Amino acid sequence: MKRSENTFLYVIMILAMALWGLSWTNGKILGTYTSIPILMFWRFLIAGIFMWFTLILRGVEWRITLAGLPSILGSAVFLVLYNHFYFTGTRLGAAGAGGVLVTTLNPVLTFLLVSVVHKKLPRGRSLGGLLLGIFGGSILINVWQDGWSAIFTSGNQYFVLCASTWAFLTLISSKINQHMSTLTYSFWLYLVSAVLALFFVDTSAIFTVFTMGLSFWLNLISISVGAMAFATTAYFIAASRLGSEKASAFIFTVPLSALLFSMLILNEPLKLNILLGGTISIIAVFLINSAKKSN
Protein backbone atom coordinates (compact mmCIF):
# COMPACT_ATOMS: atom_id res chain seq x y z
CA MET A 1 0.00 0.00 0.00
CA LYS A 2 1.27 3.50 -0.90
CA ARG A 3 2.29 5.80 1.94
CA SER A 4 -0.34 8.38 0.92
CA GLU A 5 -3.07 5.70 1.15
CA ASN A 6 -1.75 4.69 4.56
CA THR A 7 -1.87 8.29 5.77
CA PHE A 8 -5.42 8.70 4.45
CA LEU A 9 -6.55 5.57 6.32
CA TYR A 10 -4.91 6.81 9.53
CA VAL A 11 -6.77 10.12 9.26
CA ILE A 12 -10.06 8.30 8.58
CA MET A 13 -9.51 5.99 11.58
CA ILE A 14 -8.75 8.88 13.94
CA LEU A 15 -11.98 10.54 12.80
CA ALA A 16 -13.91 7.27 13.19
CA MET A 17 -12.66 6.69 16.74
CA ALA A 18 -13.47 10.30 17.64
CA LEU A 19 -17.04 9.70 16.42
CA TRP A 20 -17.24 6.56 18.58
CA GLY A 21 -16.15 8.65 21.56
CA LEU A 22 -18.57 11.45 20.68
CA SER A 23 -21.47 8.97 20.47
CA TRP A 24 -21.63 8.78 24.29
CA THR A 25 -22.28 12.51 24.50
CA ASN A 26 -24.75 12.22 21.58
CA GLY A 27 -26.67 9.50 23.44
CA LYS A 28 -26.87 11.61 26.60
CA ILE A 29 -28.32 14.57 24.67
CA LEU A 30 -30.77 12.47 22.61
CA GLY A 31 -32.16 10.84 25.76
CA THR A 32 -33.77 14.14 26.72
CA TYR A 33 -35.87 14.31 23.54
CA THR A 34 -37.91 11.12 23.15
CA SER A 35 -38.30 7.46 24.15
CA ILE A 36 -35.49 4.92 23.85
CA PRO A 37 -37.34 2.60 21.38
CA ILE A 38 -37.91 5.53 18.99
CA LEU A 39 -34.24 6.52 19.24
CA MET A 40 -33.16 2.94 18.55
CA PHE A 41 -35.49 2.52 15.57
CA TRP A 42 -34.36 5.69 13.82
CA ARG A 43 -30.71 5.06 14.60
CA PHE A 44 -30.84 1.58 13.02
CA LEU A 45 -32.94 2.71 10.05
CA ILE A 46 -30.70 5.67 9.18
CA ALA A 47 -27.56 3.53 9.57
CA GLY A 48 -29.14 0.83 7.36
CA ILE A 49 -29.98 3.35 4.62
CA PHE A 50 -26.42 4.69 4.72
CA MET A 51 -25.03 1.14 4.48
CA TRP A 52 -27.33 0.45 1.50
CA PHE A 53 -25.72 3.34 -0.42
CA THR A 54 -22.28 2.10 0.69
CA LEU A 55 -22.99 -1.35 -0.77
CA ILE A 56 -24.09 0.21 -4.06
CA LEU A 57 -21.07 2.52 -4.31
CA ARG A 58 -18.60 -0.28 -3.52
CA GLY A 59 -20.38 -2.81 -5.69
CA VAL A 60 -20.80 -5.29 -2.82
CA GLU A 61 -23.39 -8.06 -2.99
CA TRP A 62 -26.34 -7.29 -0.70
CA ARG A 63 -28.07 -10.68 -0.82
CA ILE A 64 -27.41 -13.26 1.88
CA THR A 65 -27.61 -17.03 2.09
CA LEU A 66 -30.00 -18.90 4.35
CA ALA A 67 -27.01 -20.16 6.35
CA GLY A 68 -26.11 -16.61 7.37
CA LEU A 69 -29.59 -15.70 8.59
CA PRO A 70 -29.28 -17.15 12.15
CA SER A 71 -26.12 -15.09 12.75
CA ILE A 72 -27.85 -11.90 11.65
CA LEU A 73 -30.91 -12.57 13.80
CA GLY A 74 -28.81 -13.42 16.86
CA SER A 75 -26.59 -10.37 16.33
CA ALA A 76 -29.63 -8.11 15.91
CA VAL A 77 -31.07 -9.25 19.25
CA PHE A 78 -27.83 -8.37 21.05
CA LEU A 79 -27.45 -5.09 19.13
CA VAL A 80 -30.95 -4.02 20.19
CA LEU A 81 -30.17 -4.98 23.80
CA TYR A 82 -26.84 -3.10 23.63
CA ASN A 83 -28.53 0.06 22.38
CA HIS A 84 -31.26 -0.18 25.01
CA PHE A 85 -28.62 -0.36 27.74
CA TYR A 86 -26.55 2.36 26.01
CA PHE A 87 -29.39 4.89 25.91
CA THR A 88 -30.62 3.98 29.41
CA GLY A 89 -27.10 4.20 30.85
CA THR A 90 -26.35 7.60 29.29
CA ARG A 91 -29.75 8.88 30.45
CA LEU A 92 -29.07 7.89 34.08
CA GLY A 93 -25.29 8.22 34.29
CA ALA A 94 -22.36 10.28 33.01
CA ALA A 95 -21.59 9.97 29.30
CA GLY A 96 -17.82 10.18 29.82
CA ALA A 97 -17.82 7.47 32.47
CA GLY A 98 -19.93 5.23 30.24
CA GLY A 99 -17.64 5.78 27.27
CA VAL A 100 -14.56 4.82 29.26
CA LEU A 101 -16.14 1.91 31.15
CA VAL A 102 -17.79 0.23 28.15
CA THR A 103 -14.97 0.70 25.61
CA THR A 104 -12.35 -0.66 28.00
CA LEU A 105 -14.50 -3.41 29.50
CA ASN A 106 -15.70 -4.65 26.08
CA PRO A 107 -12.49 -6.43 25.02
CA VAL A 108 -11.91 -7.79 28.53
CA LEU A 109 -15.37 -9.39 28.72
CA THR A 110 -15.12 -10.56 25.10
CA PHE A 111 -11.84 -12.31 25.85
CA LEU A 112 -13.35 -13.88 28.98
CA LEU A 113 -16.41 -15.10 27.03
CA VAL A 114 -14.29 -16.58 24.23
CA SER A 115 -12.11 -18.35 26.82
CA VAL A 116 -15.21 -19.89 28.44
CA VAL A 117 -16.79 -20.94 25.12
CA HIS A 118 -13.59 -22.53 23.85
CA LYS A 119 -12.76 -23.96 27.29
CA LYS A 120 -9.33 -22.40 27.15
CA LEU A 121 -8.04 -21.05 30.45
CA PRO A 122 -6.22 -17.70 30.17
CA ARG A 123 -2.61 -17.65 31.31
CA GLY A 124 0.47 -15.46 31.23
CA ARG A 125 -0.18 -12.00 29.81
CA SER A 126 -3.78 -12.90 29.00
CA LEU A 127 -4.55 -13.80 32.62
CA GLY A 128 -2.73 -10.70 33.88
CA GLY A 129 -4.68 -8.51 31.46
CA LEU A 130 -7.97 -10.11 32.47
CA LEU A 131 -7.38 -9.61 36.19
CA LEU A 132 -6.10 -6.08 35.62
CA GLY A 133 -9.17 -5.30 33.48
CA ILE A 134 -11.52 -6.46 36.24
CA PHE A 135 -9.55 -4.37 38.75
CA GLY A 136 -9.66 -1.29 36.49
CA GLY A 137 -13.38 -1.78 35.89
CA SER A 138 -14.07 -1.94 39.63
CA ILE A 139 -12.25 1.38 40.07
CA LEU A 140 -14.26 2.92 37.21
CA ILE A 141 -17.51 1.85 38.88
CA ASN A 142 -16.15 3.18 42.20
CA VAL A 143 -16.53 -0.13 44.03
CA TRP A 144 -13.60 0.67 46.35
CA GLN A 145 -15.32 3.76 47.74
CA ASP A 146 -19.04 2.95 47.52
CA GLY A 147 -18.98 -0.85 47.80
CA TRP A 148 -20.48 -3.35 45.34
CA SER A 149 -23.78 -1.47 45.47
CA ALA A 150 -22.02 1.07 43.20
CA ILE A 151 -22.67 -1.33 40.30
CA PHE A 152 -26.37 -0.53 40.58
CA THR A 153 -26.08 3.26 40.78
CA SER A 154 -25.60 6.13 38.31
CA GLY A 155 -26.31 3.94 35.29
CA ASN A 156 -23.28 1.73 35.98
CA GLN A 157 -25.33 -1.48 35.77
CA TYR A 158 -26.41 -0.53 32.25
CA PHE A 159 -22.84 0.24 31.18
CA VAL A 160 -21.76 -3.21 32.43
CA LEU A 161 -24.68 -4.75 30.53
CA CYS A 162 -23.58 -2.78 27.45
CA ALA A 163 -20.15 -4.36 27.58
CA SER A 164 -21.61 -7.82 28.25
CA THR A 165 -24.06 -7.77 25.33
CA TRP A 166 -21.35 -6.41 23.00
CA ALA A 167 -19.14 -9.36 23.97
CA PHE A 168 -21.86 -11.78 22.81
CA LEU A 169 -22.38 -9.73 19.63
CA THR A 170 -18.65 -9.89 18.91
CA LEU A 171 -18.60 -13.66 19.43
CA ILE A 172 -21.48 -14.21 16.98
CA SER A 173 -20.15 -11.81 14.34
CA SER A 174 -16.60 -13.22 14.43
CA LYS A 175 -17.63 -16.07 12.09
CA ILE A 176 -19.79 -13.98 9.76
CA ASN A 177 -17.17 -13.85 6.97
CA GLN A 178 -17.95 -17.50 6.27
CA HIS A 179 -21.35 -16.40 4.91
CA MET A 180 -21.05 -12.79 3.67
CA SER A 181 -18.93 -9.64 3.57
CA THR A 182 -18.78 -7.45 6.66
CA LEU A 183 -20.48 -4.60 4.78
CA THR A 184 -23.39 -6.84 3.77
CA TYR A 185 -23.60 -8.11 7.34
CA SER A 186 -23.71 -4.55 8.71
CA PHE A 187 -26.50 -3.57 6.31
CA TRP A 188 -28.72 -6.51 7.26
CA LEU A 189 -27.83 -6.22 10.94
CA TYR A 190 -29.04 -2.62 11.10
CA LEU A 191 -32.13 -3.34 9.01
CA VAL A 192 -33.22 -6.35 11.12
CA SER A 193 -32.45 -4.41 14.32
CA ALA A 194 -34.73 -1.59 13.13
CA VAL A 195 -37.54 -4.11 12.59
CA LEU A 196 -37.02 -5.60 16.06
CA ALA A 197 -36.96 -2.15 17.68
CA LEU A 198 -40.23 -1.34 15.92
CA PHE A 199 -42.04 -3.89 18.13
CA PHE A 200 -41.36 -1.67 21.17
CA VAL A 201 -42.20 1.66 19.56
CA ASP A 202 -45.39 3.60 20.19
CA THR A 203 -46.35 3.83 16.50
CA SER A 204 -48.47 6.93 17.13
CA ALA A 205 -45.29 8.78 18.14
CA ILE A 206 -42.84 7.32 15.63
CA PHE A 207 -42.86 10.37 13.35
CA THR A 208 -42.57 12.93 16.14
CA VAL A 209 -38.83 13.05 15.40
CA PHE A 210 -39.64 15.27 12.41
CA THR A 211 -40.83 17.97 14.82
CA MET A 212 -37.46 18.02 16.59
CA GLY A 213 -34.93 20.81 16.16
CA LEU A 214 -31.47 20.95 14.60
CA SER A 215 -29.67 19.78 17.76
CA PHE A 216 -31.66 16.53 17.83
CA TRP A 217 -30.94 15.72 14.19
CA LEU A 218 -27.25 16.57 14.41
CA ASN A 219 -26.85 14.19 17.35
CA LEU A 220 -29.00 11.47 15.73
CA ILE A 221 -27.05 11.62 12.46
CA SER A 222 -23.80 11.58 14.43
CA ILE A 223 -24.62 8.29 16.21
CA SER A 224 -26.34 6.73 13.17
CA VAL A 225 -24.23 7.70 10.17
CA GLY A 226 -21.11 8.77 12.06
CA ALA A 227 -20.60 6.30 14.90
CA MET A 228 -22.59 3.30 13.66
CA ALA A 229 -22.30 3.24 9.85
CA PHE A 230 -19.21 5.29 8.92
CA ALA A 231 -16.95 4.49 11.89
CA THR A 232 -17.73 0.77 11.90
CA THR A 233 -17.25 0.53 8.12
CA ALA A 234 -13.96 2.45 8.36
CA TYR A 235 -12.77 0.06 11.06
CA PHE A 236 -13.56 -2.99 8.92
CA ILE A 237 -11.77 -1.52 5.89
CA ALA A 238 -8.74 -0.50 7.98
CA ALA A 239 -8.55 -3.97 9.50
CA SER A 240 -8.46 -5.54 6.04
CA ARG A 241 -5.81 -3.14 4.67
CA LEU A 242 -3.65 -2.31 7.68
CA GLY A 243 -4.15 -5.54 9.61
CA SER A 244 -6.31 -6.17 12.66
CA GLU A 245 -3.45 -5.35 15.07
CA LYS A 246 -2.89 -1.82 13.71
CA ALA A 247 -6.60 -1.17 13.32
CA SER A 248 -7.43 -2.29 16.87
CA ALA A 249 -4.72 0.01 18.25
CA PHE A 250 -6.84 3.02 17.29
CA ILE A 251 -9.55 1.88 19.74
CA PHE A 252 -7.29 3.01 22.59
CA THR A 253 -8.18 6.62 21.66
CA VAL A 254 -11.94 6.09 22.18
CA PRO A 255 -12.00 6.40 26.03
CA LEU A 256 -9.99 9.63 25.81
CA SER A 257 -12.28 11.16 23.17
CA ALA A 258 -15.37 10.07 25.13
CA LEU A 259 -14.04 11.91 28.19
CA LEU A 260 -13.01 15.02 26.26
CA PHE A 261 -16.36 15.41 24.46
CA SER A 262 -18.35 14.90 27.67
CA MET A 263 -16.24 17.54 29.41
CA LEU A 264 -16.41 20.04 26.53
CA ILE A 265 -20.08 19.64 25.57
CA LEU A 266 -21.78 18.43 28.78
CA ASN A 267 -19.40 20.05 31.29
CA GLU A 268 -18.94 16.73 33.08
CA PRO A 269 -16.12 16.79 35.66
CA LEU A 270 -13.07 14.56 35.29
CA LYS A 271 -13.14 12.27 38.32
CA LEU A 272 -10.03 10.56 39.69
CA ASN A 273 -11.58 7.06 39.61
CA ILE A 274 -12.47 7.48 35.91
CA LEU A 275 -8.93 8.61 35.04
CA LEU A 276 -7.20 5.93 37.12
CA GLY A 277 -9.57 3.08 36.29
CA GLY A 278 -9.56 3.98 32.60
CA THR A 279 -5.76 4.00 32.46
CA ILE A 280 -5.53 0.59 34.19
CA SER A 281 -8.20 -0.86 31.88
CA ILE A 282 -6.39 0.40 28.76
CA ILE A 283 -3.19 -1.31 29.97
CA ALA A 284 -5.25 -4.48 30.52
CA VAL A 285 -6.57 -4.39 26.96
CA PHE A 286 -3.03 -3.84 25.67
CA LEU A 287 -1.82 -6.91 27.57
CA ILE A 288 -4.64 -9.07 26.21
CA ASN A 289 -4.07 -7.89 22.63
CA SER A 290 -0.29 -8.37 22.85
CA ALA A 291 -0.85 -11.87 24.21
CA LYS A 292 -3.04 -12.67 21.19
CA LYS A 293 -0.32 -11.53 18.79
CA SER A 294 2.29 -13.75 20.44
CA ASN A 295 0.06 -16.87 20.26
Residue, then its C-alpha position, 0 to 999 in steps of 0.5 A: m500500500k502506498r504511503s499516501e493511502n496509509t496516511f489517508l486511512y490513519v486520518i479516517m480511523i482517527l476521525a472514526m474513533a473520535l465519532w465513537g467517543l462522541s457517540w456517548t455525549n450524543g446518546k446523553i443529549l438524545g435521551t432528553y428528547t424522546s423514548i429509547p425505542i424511537l431513538m433505537f429505531w431511527r438510529f438503526l434505520i438511518a444507519g441501514i440506509f447509509m449502508w445500503f448506499t455504501l454497498i451500491l457505491r462499492g459494488v458489494e453483494w447485498r443478498i445473503t444465504l439462508a445459512g447466514l440468517p441465524s447469525i444476523l438474527g442473533s446479532a440483531v437481538f444483542l445489538v438491540l439490547y446493547n442500544h437499550f442499555y446504552f441509551t438507558g445508561t447515558r440517560l441515568g449516568a455520566a456519558g464520559a464514564g460510560g464511554v470509558l467503562v464500556t470501551t475498556l470493559n468490552p475487550v476484557l469481557t469478550f476475551l473472557l467469554v471466548s475463553v469460556v466458550h472454547k474452554k481455554l483457560p487464560r494464562g500469562r499476559s492474557l490472565g494478567g490482562l484479564l485480572l487487571g481489566i476487572f480491577g480497572g473496571s471496579i475502580l471505574i464503577n467506584v466499588w472501592q469507595d461505595g462498595w459493590s452497590a455502586i454497580f447498581t447506581s448512576g447507570n453503571q449497571y447498564f454500562v456493564l450490561c452494554a459491555s456484556t451484550w457487546a461481547f456476545l455480539t462480537l462472538i457471533s459476528s466473528k464467524i460472519n465472513q464465512h457467509m457474507s462480507t462485513l459490509t453486507y452483514s452490517f446492512w442486514l444487521y441494522l435493518v433487522s435491528a430496526v424491525l425488532a426495535l419497531f415492536f417496542v415503539d409507540t407507533s403513534a409517536i414514531f414520526t414525532v422526530f420530524t418535529m425536533g430541532l437541529s440539535f436533535w438531528l445533528n446528534l442522531i445523524s452523528i450516532s447513526v451515520g457517524a458512529m454506527a455506519f461510517a466508523t464501523t465501516a472504516y474500522f472494517i476496511a482499515a482492519s483488512r488493509l492495515g491488519s487487525e493489530k494496527a486497526s485495533a490500536f486506534i480503539f485506545t483513543v476512544p475512552l480519551s475522546a469520550l471523556l473530552f467530548s463529555m467535558l467540553i459539551l456536557n461540562e462533566p467533571l473529570k473524576l479521579n476514579i475514571l482517570l485511574g480506572g480507565t488507564i488501568s483498563i487500557i493497559a489491561v486491553f493492551l496486555i490481552n491484545s499483545a498476548k493474542k499476537s504472540n500466540 
